[in-house]
Amino acid sequence: MLENGLITFELLWALWKPNTLAFTTTYGSPDEPRVFKVEMAEKHHGIMKGEYYYIEGKVWDSVLVCDNNATC
């Protein structure tokens, strides 16, 4: 699965180990990138959502993004 860039829900825990840094957008805006440091992740089950992962951590305030020419 990893060779194809795919992962199953059952293996998501492997992506969310403590101290993992996740690069993401701010509220879906690709112009505002940020880094999230995972502190813990737990598999939960809710009546409305079904199975899901609850991920807790800290967002770093600023991220320096450079292009391929090292222009920041």
The first five atom37 places (N, CA, C, CB, O) and aatype in JSON, in Angstrom:
{
  "aatype": [12, 10, 6, 2, 7, 10, 9, 16, 13, 6, 10, 10, 17, 0, 10, 17, 11, 14, 2, 16, 10, 0, 13, 16, 16, 16, 18, 7, 15, 14, 3, 6, 14, 1, 19, 13, 11, 19, 6, 12, 0, 6, 11, 8, 8, 7, 9, 12, 11, 7, 6, 18, 18, 18, 9, 6, 7, 11, 19, 17, 3, 15, 19, 10, 19, 4, 3, 2, 2, 0, 16, 4],
  "atom_mask": [
    [1, 1, 1, 1, 1],
    [1, 1, 1, 1, 1],
    [1, 1, 1, 1, 1],
    [1, 1, 1, 1, 1],
    [1, 1, 1, 0, 1],
    [1, 1, 1, 1, 1],
    [1, 1, 1, 1, 1],
    [1, 1, 1, 1, 1],
    [1, 1, 1, 1, 1],
    [1, 1, 1, 1, 1],
    [1, 1, 1, 1, 1],
    [1, 1, 1, 1, 1],
    [1, 1, 1, 1, 1],
    [1, 1, 1, 1, 1],
    [1, 1, 1, 1, 1],
    [1, 1, 1, 1, 1],
    [1, 1, 1, 1, 1],
    [1, 1, 1, 1, 1],
    [1, 1, 1, 1, 1],
    [1, 1, 1, 1, 1],
    [1, 1, 1, 1, 1],
    [1, 1, 1, 1, 1],
    [1, 1, 1, 1, 1],
    [1, 1, 1, 1, 1],
    [1, 1, 1, 1, 1],
    [1, 1, 1, 1, 1],
    [1, 1, 1, 1, 1],
    [1, 1, 1, 0, 1],
    [1, 1, 1, 1, 1],
    [1, 1, 1, 1, 1],
    [1, 1, 1, 1, 1],
    [1, 1, 1, 1, 1],
    [1, 1, 1, 1, 1],
    [1, 1, 1, 1, 1],
    [1, 1, 1, 1, 1],
    [1, 1, 1, 1, 1],
    [1, 1, 1, 1, 1],
    [1, 1, 1, 1, 1],
    [1, 1, 1, 1, 1],
    [1, 1, 1, 1, 1],
    [1, 1, 1, 1, 1],
    [1, 1, 1, 1, 1],
    [1, 1, 1, 1, 1],
    [1, 1, 1, 1, 1],
    [1, 1, 1, 1, 1],
    [1, 1, 1, 0, 1],
    [1, 1, 1, 1, 1],
    [1, 1, 1, 1, 1],
    [1, 1, 1, 1, 1],
    [1, 1, 1, 0, 1],
    [1, 1, 1, 1, 1],
    [1, 1, 1, 1, 1],
    [1, 1, 1, 1, 1],
    [1, 1, 1, 1, 1],
    [1, 1, 1, 1, 1],
    [1, 1, 1, 1, 1],
    [1, 1, 1, 0, 1],
    [1, 1, 1, 1, 1],
    [1, 1, 1, 1, 1],
    [1, 1, 1, 1, 1],
    [1, 1, 1, 1, 1],
    [1, 1, 1, 1, 1],
    [1, 1, 1, 1, 1],
    [1, 1, 1, 1, 1],
    [1, 1, 1, 1, 1],
    [1, 1, 1, 1, 1],
    [1, 1, 1, 1, 1],
    [1, 1, 1, 1, 1],
    [1, 1, 1, 1, 1],
    [1, 1, 1, 1, 1],
    [1, 1, 1, 1, 1],
    [1, 1, 1, 1, 1]
  ],
  "atom_positions": [
    [[0.81, -1.2, 0.0], [0.0, 0.0, 0.0], [0.86, 1.27, 0.0], [-0.93, 0.0, 1.2], [0.55, 2.22, -0.71]],
    [[1.91, 1.27, 0.78], [2.74, 2.47, 0.84], [3.39, 2.79, -0.5], [3.8, 2.31, 1.91], [3.59, 3.95, -0.83]],
    [[3.73, 1.75, -1.27], [4.33, 1.97, -2.58], [3.39, 2.74, -3.5], [4.71, 0.63, -3.22], [3.84, 3.5, -4.36]],
    [[2.09, 2.54, -3.31], [1.09, 3.21, -4.13], [0.6, 4.53, -3.52], [-0.09, 2.29, -4.35], [-0.28, 5.19, -4.07]],
    [[1.18, 4.9, -2.38], [0.77, 6.15, -1.73], [-0.57, 6.05, -1.03], [0.0, 0.0, 0.0], [-1.23, 7.06, -0.81]],
    [[-0.98, 4.84, -0.68], [-2.27, 4.62, -0.03], [-2.07, 4.08, 1.38], [-3.14, 3.65, -0.85], [-1.06, 3.44, 1.67]],
    [[-3.02, 4.35, 2.24], [-2.99, 3.81, 3.59], [-4.43, 3.56, 4.01], [-2.25, 4.78, 4.6], [-5.33, 4.29, 3.6]],
    [[-4.66, 2.54, 4.82], [-6.01, 2.24, 5.28], [-6.28, 2.93, 6.61], [-6.22, 0.71, 5.4], [-5.35, 3.36, 7.29]],
    [[-7.53, 3.02, 6.97], [-7.91, 3.63, 8.24], [-7.25, 2.9, 9.4], [-9.44, 3.63, 8.4], [-6.81, 3.53, 10.37]],
    [[-7.17, 1.59, 9.33], [-6.58, 0.8, 10.4], [-5.1, 1.13, 10.62], [-6.74, -0.68, 10.09], [-4.59, 0.91, 11.72]],
    [[-4.42, 1.64, 9.61], [-3.0, 1.96, 9.73], [-2.71, 3.45, 9.93], [-2.29, 1.48, 8.51], [-1.55, 3.85, 9.96]],
    [[-3.75, 4.26, 10.07], [-3.54, 5.7, 10.26], [-2.74, 6.02, 11.51], [-4.87, 6.4, 10.33], [-2.05, 7.04, 11.55]],
    [[-2.83, 5.19, 12.53], [-2.09, 5.44, 13.77], [-0.6, 5.63, 13.49], [-2.3, 4.28, 14.76], [0.08, 6.36, 14.2]],
    [[-0.1, 4.97, 12.45], [1.33, 5.07, 12.13], [1.73, 6.47, 11.68], [1.69, 4.06, 11.05], [2.9, 6.84, 11.78]],
    [[0.79, 7.25, 11.19], [1.08, 8.63, 10.75], [1.07, 9.61, 11.91], [0.06, 9.07, 9.71], [1.64, 10.7, 11.79]],
    [[0.46, 9.27, 13.01], [0.22, 10.22, 14.09], [0.93, 9.84, 15.38], [-1.24, 10.34, 14.34], [0.34, 9.93, 16.45]],
    [[2.18, 9.42, 15.29], [2.97, 9.13, 16.48], [3.3, 10.44, 17.19], [4.28, 8.35, 16.11], [3.42, 11.48, 16.53]],
    [[3.46, 10.42, 18.52], [3.83, 11.65, 19.23], [5.11, 12.27, 18.66], [4.03, 11.36, 20.73], [6.04, 11.57, 18.28]],
    [[5.12, 13.59, 18.61], [6.21, 14.42, 18.09], [6.33, 14.43, 16.57], [7.5, 13.96, 18.68], [7.28, 14.99, 16.03]],
    [[5.39, 13.81, 15.87], [5.36, 13.88, 14.42], [4.99, 15.3, 14.0], [4.35, 12.84, 13.82], [4.09, 15.9, 14.59]],
    [[5.68, 15.84, 13.01], [5.35, 17.15, 12.47], [4.51, 16.97, 11.22], [6.63, 17.98, 12.16], [4.91, 16.26, 10.3]],
    [[3.35, 17.61, 11.2], [2.44, 17.54, 10.05], [2.37, 18.91, 9.41], [1.02, 17.04, 10.48], [2.05, 19.9, 10.07]],
    [[2.66, 18.99, 8.12], [2.57, 20.23, 7.36], [1.16, 20.31, 6.79], [3.65, 20.3, 6.22], [0.72, 19.38, 6.12]],
    [[0.46, 21.4, 7.04], [-0.93, 21.51, 6.62], [-1.25, 22.96, 6.26], [-1.87, 21.0, 7.73], [-0.39, 23.84, 6.34]],
    [[-2.47, 23.19, 5.86], [-2.94, 24.55, 5.57], [-3.67, 25.09, 6.79], [-3.86, 24.57, 4.31], [-4.04, 24.34, 7.69]],
    [[-3.86, 26.39, 6.83], [-4.63, 27.02, 7.9], [-6.07, 27.14, 7.43], [-4.04, 28.42, 8.28], [-6.37, 27.91, 6.52]],
    [[-6.93, 26.39, 8.05], [-8.36, 26.4, 7.72], [-8.6, 26.24, 6.22], [-9.01, 27.7, 8.2], [-9.48, 26.89, 5.65]],
    [[-7.82, 25.37, 5.58], [-8.01, 25.06, 4.17], [-7.41, 26.06, 3.2], [0.0, 0.0, 0.0], [-7.56, 25.89, 1.99]],
    [[-6.75, 27.1, 3.69], [-6.16, 28.11, 2.81], [-4.72, 27.71, 2.46], [-6.19, 29.5, 3.49], [-3.85, 27.75, 3.32]],
    [[-4.47, 27.34, 1.19], [-3.11, 26.93, 0.8], [-2.09, 28.06, 0.88], [-3.14, 26.38, -0.6], [-0.88, 27.81, 0.86]],
    [[-2.55, 29.31, 0.98], [-1.64, 30.45, 1.08], [-1.12, 30.65, 2.5], [-2.33, 31.7, 0.6], [-0.24, 31.49, 2.72]],
    [[-1.66, 29.91, 3.45], [-1.26, 30.05, 4.85], [-0.84, 28.7, 5.42], [-2.42, 30.66, 5.68], [-1.61, 28.08, 6.16]],
    [[0.36, 28.22, 5.08], [0.8, 26.92, 5.6], [1.17, 27.0, 7.08], [2.0, 26.41, 4.79], [1.5, 28.07, 7.6]],
    [[1.1, 25.87, 7.74], [1.52, 25.8, 9.13], [1.97, 24.39, 9.47], [0.37, 26.23, 10.06], [1.74, 23.44, 8.72]],
    [[2.62, 24.27, 10.61], [3.11, 22.97, 11.08], [2.4, 22.65, 12.38], [4.66, 22.97, 11.26], [2.27, 23.5, 13.26]],
    [[1.95, 21.42, 12.48], [1.25, 20.91, 13.65], [2.1, 19.8, 14.25], [-0.2, 20.4, 13.3], [2.46, 18.86, 13.55]],
    [[2.44, 19.9, 15.54], [3.22, 18.87, 16.21], [2.27, 17.99, 17.03], [4.33, 19.5, 17.13], [1.64, 18.46, 17.98]],
    [[2.18, 16.73, 16.65], [1.26, 15.79, 17.3], [1.74, 15.46, 18.71], [1.13, 14.5, 16.46], [2.91, 15.14, 18.92]],
    [[0.83, 15.55, 19.67], [1.12, 15.14, 21.04], [0.51, 13.78, 21.34], [0.61, 16.18, 22.03], [1.12, 12.96, 22.03]],
    [[-0.68, 13.53, 20.83], [-1.33, 12.23, 21.01], [-2.43, 12.04, 19.97], [-1.9, 12.1, 22.43], [-2.98, 13.01, 19.45]],
    [[-2.73, 10.8, 19.7], [-3.82, 10.46, 18.78], [-4.53, 9.23, 19.31], [-3.28, 10.2, 17.33], [-3.9, 8.27, 19.74]],
    [[-5.85, 9.27, 19.28], [-6.66, 8.16, 19.77], [-7.76, 7.85, 18.77], [-7.25, 8.48, 21.15], [-8.35, 8.75, 18.17]],
    [[-8.04, 6.58, 18.61], [-9.16, 6.18, 17.77], [-10.43, 6.29, 18.61], [-8.97, 4.73, 17.2], [-10.49, 5.76, 19.72]],
    [[-11.44, 6.98, 18.09], [-12.71, 7.18, 18.78], [-13.84, 6.63, 17.92], [-12.94, 8.68, 19.11], [-13.67, 6.36, 16.73]],
    [[-14.98, 6.47, 18.55], [-16.18, 6.06, 17.84], [-17.35, 6.89, 18.36], [-16.46, 4.52, 18.01], [-17.58, 6.97, 19.57]],
    [[-18.06, 7.52, 17.45], [-19.22, 8.32, 17.83], [-20.43, 7.9, 17.03], [0.0, 0.0, 0.0], [-20.3, 7.37, 15.92]],
    [[-21.6, 8.13, 17.57], [-22.84, 7.75, 16.88], [-22.98, 8.51, 15.57], [-24.06, 8.02, 17.78], [-23.38, 7.93, 14.56]],
    [[-22.65, 9.8, 15.58], [-22.82, 10.62, 14.38], [-21.65, 10.48, 13.4], [-22.98, 12.07, 14.76], [-21.86, 10.47, 12.19]],
    [[-20.43, 10.37, 13.91], [-19.24, 10.36, 13.05], [-18.76, 8.96, 12.7], [-18.13, 11.11, 13.7], [-18.03, 8.8, 11.72]],
    [[-19.13, 7.97, 13.46], [-18.56, 6.65, 13.27], [-17.15, 6.62, 13.83], [0.0, 0.0, 0.0], [-16.87, 7.34, 14.79]],
    [[-16.27, 5.81, 13.27], [-14.89, 5.75, 13.74], [-14.09, 6.93, 13.19], [-14.23, 4.42, 13.33], [-14.22, 7.29, 12.02]],
    [[-13.26, 7.51, 14.05], [-12.4, 8.62, 13.64], [-11.21, 8.69, 14.58], [-13.18, 9.97, 13.62], [-11.22, 8.09, 15.66]],
    [[-10.19, 9.43, 14.17], [-9.04, 9.66, 15.02], [-9.12, 11.06, 15.6], [-7.72, 9.47, 14.24], [-9.32, 12.04, 14.88]],
    [[-8.96, 11.15, 16.92], [-8.86, 12.42, 17.62], [-7.37, 12.7, 17.78], [-9.62, 12.39, 19.03], [-6.65, 11.92, 18.4]],
    [[-6.92, 13.8, 17.21], [-5.49, 14.13, 17.23], [-5.32, 15.44, 17.98], [-4.91, 14.24, 15.78], [-5.97, 16.44, 17.68]],
    [[-4.42, 15.42, 18.96], [-4.18, 16.6, 19.78], [-2.71, 16.99, 19.66], [-4.57, 16.35, 21.26], [-1.83, 16.13, 19.6]],
    [[-2.47, 18.29, 19.63], [-1.1, 18.76, 19.53], [-1.03, 20.26, 19.55], [0.0, 0.0, 0.0], [-1.97, 20.93, 19.98]],
    [[0.08, 20.77, 19.09], [0.3, 22.22, 19.09], [0.62, 22.68, 17.67], [1.44, 22.6, 20.06], [1.33, 22.02, 16.92]],
    [[0.07, 23.84, 17.34], [0.35, 24.47, 16.05], [1.49, 25.46, 16.26], [-0.92, 25.18, 15.47], [1.44, 26.29, 17.17]],
    [[2.5, 25.38, 15.42], [3.6, 26.35, 15.47], [3.11, 27.62, 14.81], [4.9, 25.8, 14.78], [2.45, 27.55, 13.77]],
    [[3.42, 28.76, 15.38], [2.87, 30.03, 14.93], [3.26, 30.44, 13.52], [3.28, 31.1, 15.86], [2.43, 30.99, 12.8]],
    [[4.46, 30.18, 13.12], [4.87, 30.63, 11.79], [5.7, 29.57, 11.11], [5.64, 31.95, 11.88], [6.44, 28.81, 11.74]],
    [[5.57, 29.53, 9.8], [6.32, 28.58, 8.98], [6.98, 29.37, 7.87], [5.4, 27.44, 8.4], [6.33, 30.17, 7.2]],
    [[8.26, 29.16, 7.67], [8.98, 29.79, 6.58], [8.94, 28.87, 5.39], [10.44, 30.13, 6.99], [9.42, 27.73, 5.47]],
    [[8.38, 29.33, 4.29], [8.26, 28.5, 3.09], [9.19, 29.05, 2.02], [6.78, 28.47, 2.59], [9.16, 30.24, 1.71]],
    [[10.02, 28.18, 1.47], [10.95, 28.58, 0.43], [10.61, 27.84, -0.85], [12.42, 28.31, 0.85], [10.14, 26.7, -0.8]],
    [[10.85, 28.48, -1.98], [10.63, 27.8, -3.25], [11.87, 27.01, -3.64], [10.26, 28.81, -4.36], [12.84, 26.96, -2.88]],
    [[11.86, 26.4, -4.83], [12.97, 25.57, -5.28], [14.29, 26.34, -5.44], [12.61, 24.93, -6.6], [15.37, 25.75, -5.42]],
    [[14.19, 27.66, -5.59], [15.39, 28.49, -5.73], [15.87, 29.03, -4.39], [15.12, 29.64, -6.66], [16.72, 29.92, -4.35]],
    [[15.34, 28.49, -3.29], [15.69, 28.91, -1.93], [15.34, 30.37, -1.68], [17.17, 28.68, -1.66], [15.97, 31.03, -0.86]],
    [[14.32, 30.87, -2.4], [13.83, 32.22, -2.14], [12.74, 32.12, -1.09], [13.29, 32.89, -3.44], [11.74, 31.43, -1.27]],
    [[12.96, 32.83, 0.02], [12.01, 32.75, 1.13], [11.34, 34.1, 1.36], [12.72, 32.27, 2.42], [10.51, 34.24, 2.25]]
  ]
}
